[in-house]
Amino acid sequence: MAKVIIRNYRRRDRAAVEEITYRTGYQGEDLTGRGFFDDKRLLFLMFIDY
């Protein structure tokens, strides 16, 4: 079994968190190509970086 390490968020993680937010932003499904929230940054700002 792999060891899981949870660490604090770092500012350099932002791009990865934006991508995760976009790829799970449609009820847990990927928003890519769906025509909703084409701006990844806007979705991130609305739901994560408030």
PDB file with SEQRES, HELIX, SHEET and CRYST1 records, atoms N, CA, C and O in Angstrom:
SEQRES   1 A   50  MET ALA LYS VAL ILE ILE ARG ASN TYR ARG ARG ARG ASP          
SEQRES   2 A   50  ARG ALA ALA VAL GLU GLU ILE THR TYR ARG THR GLY TYR          
SEQRES   3 A   50  GLN GLY GLU ASP LEU THR GLY ARG GLY PHE PHE ASP ASP          
SEQRES   4 A   50  LYS ARG LEU LEU PHE LEU MET PHE ILE ASP TYR                  
HELIX    1 AA1 ARG A   11  ASP A   13  5                                   3    
HELIX    2 AA2 ARG A   14  ARG A   23  1                                  10    
HELIX    3 AA3 LYS A   40  PHE A   47  1                                   8    
CRYST1    1.000    1.000    1.000  90.00  90.00  90.00 P 1           1          
ATOM      1  N   MET A   1       0.853  -1.180   0.000  1.00  0.00           N  
ATOM      2  CA  MET A   1       0.000   0.000   0.000  1.00  0.00           C  
ATOM      3  C   MET A   1       0.895   1.238   0.000  1.00  0.00           C  
ATOM      4  O   MET A   1       1.876   1.313   0.740  1.00  0.00           O  
ATOM      5  N   ALA A   2       0.537   2.210  -0.845  1.00  0.00           N  
ATOM      6  CA  ALA A   2       1.305   3.452  -0.950  1.00  0.00           C  
ATOM      7  C   ALA A   2       1.030   4.348   0.249  1.00  0.00           C  
ATOM      8  O   ALA A   2      -0.090   4.404   0.758  1.00  0.00           O  
ATOM      9  N   LYS A   3       2.046   5.031   0.681  1.00  0.00           N  
ATOM     10  CA  LYS A   3       1.914   5.983   1.767  1.00  0.00           C  
ATOM     11  C   LYS A   3       1.385   7.305   1.226  1.00  0.00           C  
ATOM     12  O   LYS A   3       1.919   7.835   0.251  1.00  0.00           O  
ATOM     13  N   VAL A   4       0.356   7.833   1.843  1.00  0.00           N  
ATOM     14  CA  VAL A   4      -0.231   9.100   1.428  1.00  0.00           C  
ATOM     15  C   VAL A   4       0.226  10.190   2.383  1.00  0.00           C  
ATOM     16  O   VAL A   4       0.112  10.065   3.602  1.00  0.00           O  
ATOM     17  N   ILE A   5       0.744  11.255   1.802  1.00  0.00           N  
ATOM     18  CA  ILE A   5       1.194  12.400   2.598  1.00  0.00           C  
ATOM     19  C   ILE A   5       0.353  13.607   2.205  1.00  0.00           C  
ATOM     20  O   ILE A   5       0.296  13.978   1.032  1.00  0.00           O  
ATOM     21  N   ILE A   6      -0.286  14.204   3.169  1.00  0.00           N  
ATOM     22  CA  ILE A   6      -1.081  15.408   2.926  1.00  0.00           C  
ATOM     23  C   ILE A   6      -0.308  16.595   3.471  1.00  0.00           C  
ATOM     24  O   ILE A   6       0.075  16.616   4.641  1.00  0.00           O  
ATOM     25  N   ARG A   7      -0.084  17.570   2.626  1.00  0.00           N  
ATOM     26  CA  ARG A   7       0.655  18.758   3.042  1.00  0.00           C  
ATOM     27  C   ARG A   7      -0.209  19.985   2.805  1.00  0.00           C  
ATOM     28  O   ARG A   7      -1.244  19.904   2.142  1.00  0.00           O  
ATOM     29  N   ASN A   8       0.204  21.092   3.332  1.00  0.00           N  
ATOM     30  CA  ASN A   8      -0.510  22.347   3.141  1.00  0.00           C  
ATOM     31  C   ASN A   8      -0.411  22.814   1.700  1.00  0.00           C  
ATOM     32  O   ASN A   8       0.555  22.522   0.995  1.00  0.00           O  
ATOM     33  N   TYR A   9      -1.431  23.545   1.281  1.00  0.00           N  
ATOM     34  CA  TYR A   9      -1.469  24.142  -0.046  1.00  0.00           C  
ATOM     35  C   TYR A   9      -0.337  25.144  -0.187  1.00  0.00           C  
ATOM     36  O   TYR A   9      -0.044  25.912   0.729  1.00  0.00           O  
ATOM     37  N   ARG A  10       0.285  25.121  -1.341  1.00  0.00           N  
ATOM     38  CA  ARG A  10       1.326  26.097  -1.657  1.00  0.00           C  
ATOM     39  C   ARG A  10       0.875  26.892  -2.876  1.00  0.00           C  
ATOM     40  O   ARG A  10       0.168  26.363  -3.734  1.00  0.00           O  
ATOM     41  N   ARG A  11       1.268  28.127  -2.957  1.00  0.00           N  
ATOM     42  CA  ARG A  11       0.863  29.001  -4.052  1.00  0.00           C  
ATOM     43  C   ARG A  11       1.201  28.391  -5.409  1.00  0.00           C  
ATOM     44  O   ARG A  11       0.463  28.586  -6.375  1.00  0.00           O  
ATOM     45  N   ARG A  12       2.295  27.664  -5.490  1.00  0.00           N  
ATOM     46  CA  ARG A  12       2.687  27.047  -6.770  1.00  0.00           C  
ATOM     47  C   ARG A  12       1.760  25.890  -7.167  1.00  0.00           C  
ATOM     48  O   ARG A  12       1.853  25.390  -8.288  1.00  0.00           O  
ATOM     49  N   ASP A  13       0.879  25.463  -6.274  1.00  0.00           N  
ATOM     50  CA  ASP A  13      -0.099  24.411  -6.570  1.00  0.00           C  
ATOM     51  C   ASP A  13      -1.303  24.943  -7.341  1.00  0.00           C  
ATOM     52  O   ASP A  13      -2.126  24.164  -7.822  1.00  0.00           O  
ATOM     53  N   ARG A  14      -1.407  26.240  -7.458  1.00  0.00           N  
ATOM     54  CA  ARG A  14      -2.610  26.883  -8.010  1.00  0.00           C  
ATOM     55  C   ARG A  14      -3.014  26.341  -9.384  1.00  0.00           C  
ATOM     56  O   ARG A  14      -4.182  26.012  -9.590  1.00  0.00           O  
ATOM     57  N   ALA A  15      -2.082  26.244 -10.317  1.00  0.00           N  
ATOM     58  CA  ALA A  15      -2.412  25.770 -11.665  1.00  0.00           C  
ATOM     59  C   ALA A  15      -2.964  24.347 -11.626  1.00  0.00           C  
ATOM     60  O   ALA A  15      -3.909  24.028 -12.349  1.00  0.00           O  
ATOM     61  N   ALA A  16      -2.391  23.508 -10.802  1.00  0.00           N  
ATOM     62  CA  ALA A  16      -2.872  22.128 -10.690  1.00  0.00           C  
ATOM     63  C   ALA A  16      -4.263  22.083 -10.068  1.00  0.00           C  
ATOM     64  O   ALA A  16      -5.103  21.289 -10.491  1.00  0.00           O  
ATOM     65  N   VAL A  17      -4.515  22.923  -9.072  1.00  0.00           N  
ATOM     66  CA  VAL A  17      -5.834  22.967  -8.439  1.00  0.00           C  
ATOM     67  C   VAL A  17      -6.870  23.516  -9.423  1.00  0.00           C  
ATOM     68  O   VAL A  17      -8.005  23.040  -9.446  1.00  0.00           O  
ATOM     69  N   GLU A  18      -6.501  24.502 -10.230  1.00  0.00           N  
ATOM     70  CA  GLU A  18      -7.401  25.006 -11.267  1.00  0.00           C  
ATOM     71  C   GLU A  18      -7.788  23.879 -12.218  1.00  0.00           C  
ATOM     72  O   GLU A  18      -8.958  23.735 -12.572  1.00  0.00           O  
ATOM     73  N   GLU A  19      -6.820  23.093 -12.627  1.00  0.00           N  
ATOM     74  CA  GLU A  19      -7.072  21.985 -13.555  1.00  0.00           C  
ATOM     75  C   GLU A  19      -7.973  20.922 -12.919  1.00  0.00           C  
ATOM     76  O   GLU A  19      -8.903  20.434 -13.561  1.00  0.00           O  
ATOM     77  N   ILE A  20      -7.708  20.572 -11.691  1.00  0.00           N  
ATOM     78  CA  ILE A  20      -8.545  19.591 -10.982  1.00  0.00           C  
ATOM     79  C   ILE A  20      -9.972  20.112 -10.854  1.00  0.00           C  
ATOM     80  O   ILE A  20     -10.932  19.367 -11.050  1.00  0.00           O  
ATOM     81  N   THR A  21     -10.104  21.393 -10.523  1.00  0.00           N  
ATOM     82  CA  THR A  21     -11.429  22.002 -10.399  1.00  0.00           C  
ATOM     83  C   THR A  21     -12.187  21.893 -11.716  1.00  0.00           C  
ATOM     84  O   THR A  21     -13.371  21.557 -11.721  1.00  0.00           O  
ATOM     85  N   TYR A  22     -11.530  22.168 -12.810  1.00  0.00           N  
ATOM     86  CA  TYR A  22     -12.175  22.126 -14.125  1.00  0.00           C  
ATOM     87  C   TYR A  22     -12.529  20.693 -14.527  1.00  0.00           C  
ATOM     88  O   TYR A  22     -13.588  20.446 -15.103  1.00  0.00           O  
ATOM     89  N   ARG A  23     -11.650  19.773 -14.224  1.00  0.00           N  
ATOM     90  CA  ARG A  23     -11.873  18.384 -14.645  1.00  0.00           C  
ATOM     91  C   ARG A  23     -12.861  17.635 -13.747  1.00  0.00           C  
ATOM     92  O   ARG A  23     -13.249  16.507 -14.050  1.00  0.00           O  
ATOM     93  N   THR A  24     -13.260  18.259 -12.653  1.00  0.00           N  
ATOM     94  CA  THR A  24     -14.256  17.630 -11.771  1.00  0.00           C  
ATOM     95  C   THR A  24     -15.436  18.560 -11.519  1.00  0.00           C  
ATOM     96  O   THR A  24     -16.252  18.298 -10.636  1.00  0.00           O  
ATOM     97  N   GLY A  25     -15.533  19.639 -12.283  1.00  0.00           N  
ATOM     98  CA  GLY A  25     -16.494  20.703 -12.008  1.00  0.00           C  
ATOM     99  C   GLY A  25     -17.918  20.480 -12.470  1.00  0.00           C  
ATOM    100  O   GLY A  25     -18.791  21.296 -12.177  1.00  0.00           O  
ATOM    101  N   TYR A  26     -18.171  19.419 -13.171  1.00  0.00           N  
ATOM    102  CA  TYR A  26     -19.530  19.135 -13.646  1.00  0.00           C  
ATOM    103  C   TYR A  26     -20.042  17.901 -12.917  1.00  0.00           C  
ATOM    104  O   TYR A  26     -20.002  16.792 -13.449  1.00  0.00           O  
ATOM    105  N   GLN A  27     -20.518  18.101 -11.707  1.00  0.00           N  
ATOM    106  CA  GLN A  27     -20.998  17.014 -10.855  1.00  0.00           C  
ATOM    107  C   GLN A  27     -19.980  15.878 -10.782  1.00  0.00           C  
ATOM    108  O   GLN A  27     -20.330  14.700 -10.847  1.00  0.00           O  
ATOM    109  N   GLY A  28     -18.712  16.264 -10.645  1.00  0.00           N  
ATOM    110  CA  GLY A  28     -17.635  15.295 -10.542  1.00  0.00           C  
ATOM    111  C   GLY A  28     -17.059  14.861 -11.877  1.00  0.00           C  
ATOM    112  O   GLY A  28     -16.095  14.096 -11.919  1.00  0.00           O  
ATOM    113  N   GLU A  29     -17.639  15.340 -12.962  1.00  0.00           N  
ATOM    114  CA  GLU A  29     -17.160  14.967 -14.294  1.00  0.00           C  
ATOM    115  C   GLU A  29     -16.398  16.122 -14.938  1.00  0.00           C  
ATOM    116  O   GLU A  29     -16.521  17.274 -14.523  1.00  0.00           O  
ATOM    117  N   ASP A  30     -15.624  15.796 -15.939  1.00  0.00           N  
ATOM    118  CA  ASP A  30     -14.775  16.748 -16.653  1.00  0.00           C  
ATOM    119  C   ASP A  30     -15.615  17.738 -17.455  1.00  0.00           C  
ATOM    120  O   ASP A  30     -16.548  17.340 -18.153  1.00  0.00           O  
ATOM    121  N   LEU A  31     -15.289  19.015 -17.358  1.00  0.00           N  
ATOM    122  CA  LEU A  31     -15.977  20.057 -18.118  1.00  0.00           C  
ATOM    123  C   LEU A  31     -15.381  20.267 -19.516  1.00  0.00           C  
ATOM    124  O   LEU A  31     -15.953  20.994 -20.329  1.00  0.00           O  
ATOM    125  N   THR A  32     -14.253  19.644 -19.794  1.00  0.00           N  
ATOM    126  CA  THR A  32     -13.578  19.831 -21.073  1.00  0.00           C  
ATOM    127  C   THR A  32     -14.514  19.479 -22.233  1.00  0.00           C  
ATOM    128  O   THR A  32     -15.067  18.381 -22.292  1.00  0.00           O  
ATOM    129  N   GLY A  33     -14.677  20.430 -23.149  1.00  0.00           N  
ATOM    130  CA  GLY A  33     -15.459  20.199 -24.340  1.00  0.00           C  
ATOM    131  C   GLY A  33     -16.973  20.245 -24.155  1.00  0.00           C  
ATOM    132  O   GLY A  33     -17.701  19.977 -25.111  1.00  0.00           O  
ATOM    133  N   ARG A  34     -17.471  20.569 -22.980  1.00  0.00           N  
ATOM    134  CA  ARG A  34     -18.910  20.598 -22.730  1.00  0.00           C  
ATOM    135  C   ARG A  34     -19.539  21.953 -23.051  1.00  0.00           C  
ATOM    136  O   ARG A  34     -20.761  22.052 -23.168  1.00  0.00           O  
ATOM    137  N   GLY A  35     -18.725  22.992 -23.195  1.00  0.00           N  
ATOM    138  CA  GLY A  35     -19.247  24.310 -23.509  1.00  0.00           C  
ATOM    139  C   GLY A  35     -19.692  25.102 -22.285  1.00  0.00           C  
ATOM    140  O   GLY A  35     -20.212  26.208 -22.431  1.00  0.00           O  
ATOM    141  N   PHE A  36     -19.502  24.569 -21.092  1.00  0.00           N  
ATOM    142  CA  PHE A  36     -19.800  25.276 -19.849  1.00  0.00           C  
ATOM    143  C   PHE A  36     -18.494  25.761 -19.256  1.00  0.00           C  
ATOM    144  O   PHE A  36     -17.500  25.034 -19.264  1.00  0.00           O  
ATOM    145  N   PHE A  37     -18.485  26.972 -18.747  1.00  0.00           N  
ATOM    146  CA  PHE A  37     -17.310  27.508 -18.067  1.00  0.00           C  
ATOM    147  C   PHE A  37     -16.035  27.236 -18.861  1.00  0.00           C  
ATOM    148  O   PHE A  37     -15.124  26.561 -18.382  1.00  0.00           O  
ATOM    149  N   ASP A  38     -15.982  27.762 -20.062  1.00  0.00           N  
ATOM    150  CA  ASP A  38     -14.788  27.573 -20.875  1.00  0.00           C  
ATOM    151  C   ASP A  38     -13.556  28.217 -20.252  1.00  0.00           C  
ATOM    152  O   ASP A  38     -12.428  27.887 -20.618  1.00  0.00           O  
ATOM    153  N   ASP A  39     -13.766  29.127 -19.321  1.00  0.00           N  
ATOM    154  CA  ASP A  39     -12.665  29.796 -18.641  1.00  0.00           C  
ATOM    155  C   ASP A  39     -12.349  29.050 -17.338  1.00  0.00           C  
ATOM    156  O   ASP A  39     -13.056  29.198 -16.341  1.00  0.00           O  
ATOM    157  N   LYS A  40     -11.288  28.256 -17.361  1.00  0.00           N  
ATOM    158  CA  LYS A  40     -10.911  27.459 -16.187  1.00  0.00           C  
ATOM    159  C   LYS A  40     -10.665  28.345 -14.967  1.00  0.00           C  
ATOM    160  O   LYS A  40     -11.031  27.998 -13.844  1.00  0.00           O  
ATOM    161  N   ARG A  41     -10.047  29.479 -15.211  1.00  0.00           N  
ATOM    162  CA  ARG A  41      -9.709  30.377 -14.107  1.00  0.00           C  
ATOM    163  C   ARG A  41     -10.962  30.928 -13.426  1.00  0.00           C  
ATOM    164  O   ARG A  41     -11.004  31.039 -12.201  1.00  0.00           O  
ATOM    165  N   LEU A  42     -11.970  31.270 -14.206  1.00  0.00           N  
ATOM    166  CA  LEU A  42     -13.210  31.784 -13.634  1.00  0.00           C  
ATOM    167  C   LEU A  42     -13.872  30.743 -12.732  1.00  0.00           C  
ATOM    168  O   LEU A  42     -14.321  31.070 -11.634  1.00  0.00           O  
ATOM    169  N   LEU A  43     -13.932  29.525 -13.177  1.00  0.00           N  
ATOM    170  CA  LEU A  43     -14.526  28.458 -12.354  1.00  0.00           C  
ATOM    171  C   LEU A  43     -13.753  28.315 -11.048  1.00  0.00           C  
ATOM    172  O   LEU A  43     -14.351  28.199  -9.979  1.00  0.00           O  
ATOM    173  N   PHE A  44     -12.443  28.324 -11.134  1.00  0.00           N  
ATOM    174  CA  PHE A  44     -11.587  28.235  -9.962  1.00  0.00           C  
ATOM    175  C   PHE A  44     -11.856  29.398  -9.001  1.00  0.00           C  
ATOM    176  O   PHE A  44     -12.001  29.195  -7.795  1.00  0.00           O  
ATOM    177  N   LEU A  45     -11.922  30.610  -9.543  1.00  0.00           N  
ATOM    178  CA  LEU A  45     -12.145  31.790  -8.705  1.00  0.00           C  
ATOM    179  C   LEU A  45     -13.511  31.749  -8.022  1.00  0.00           C  
ATOM    180  O   LEU A  45     -13.645  32.162  -6.871  1.00  0.00           O  
ATOM    181  N   MET A  46     -14.513  31.256  -8.728  1.00  0.00           N  
ATOM    182  CA  MET A  46     -15.869  31.204  -8.168  1.00  0.00           C  
ATOM    183  C   MET A  46     -16.019  30.178  -7.046  1.00  0.00           C  
ATOM    184  O   MET A  46     -16.698  30.438  -6.053  1.00  0.00           O  
ATOM    185  N   PHE A  47     -15.398  29.033  -7.199  1.00  0.00           N  
ATOM    186  CA  PHE A  47     -15.665  27.936  -6.275  1.00  0.00           C  
ATOM    187  C   PHE A  47     -14.541  27.586  -5.318  1.00  0.00           C  
ATOM    188  O   PHE A  47     -14.787  26.982  -4.274  1.00  0.00           O  
ATOM    189  N   ILE A  48     -13.319  27.951  -5.652  1.00  0.00           N  
ATOM    190  CA  ILE A  48     -12.179  27.510  -4.831  1.00  0.00           C  
ATOM    191  C   ILE A  48     -11.431  28.671  -4.183  1.00  0.00           C  
ATOM    192  O   ILE A  48     -11.118  28.622  -2.993  1.00  0.00           O  
ATOM    193  N   ASP A  49     -11.147  29.705  -4.951  1.00  0.00           N  
ATOM    194  CA  ASP A  49     -10.251  30.771  -4.486  1.00  0.00           C  
ATOM    195  C   ASP A  49     -10.999  31.988  -3.958  1.00  0.00           C  
ATOM    196  O   ASP A  49     -10.527  33.114  -4.120  1.00  0.00           O  
ATOM    197  N   TYR A  50     -12.141  31.790  -3.339  1.00  0.00           N  
ATOM    198  CA  TYR A  50     -12.912  32.910  -2.830  1.00  0.00           C  
ATOM    199  C   TYR A  50     -12.329  33.449  -1.539  1.00  0.00           C  
ATOM    200  O   TYR A  50     -12.863  34.402  -0.971  1.00  0.00           O  
TER     201      TYR A  50                                                      
END                                                                             
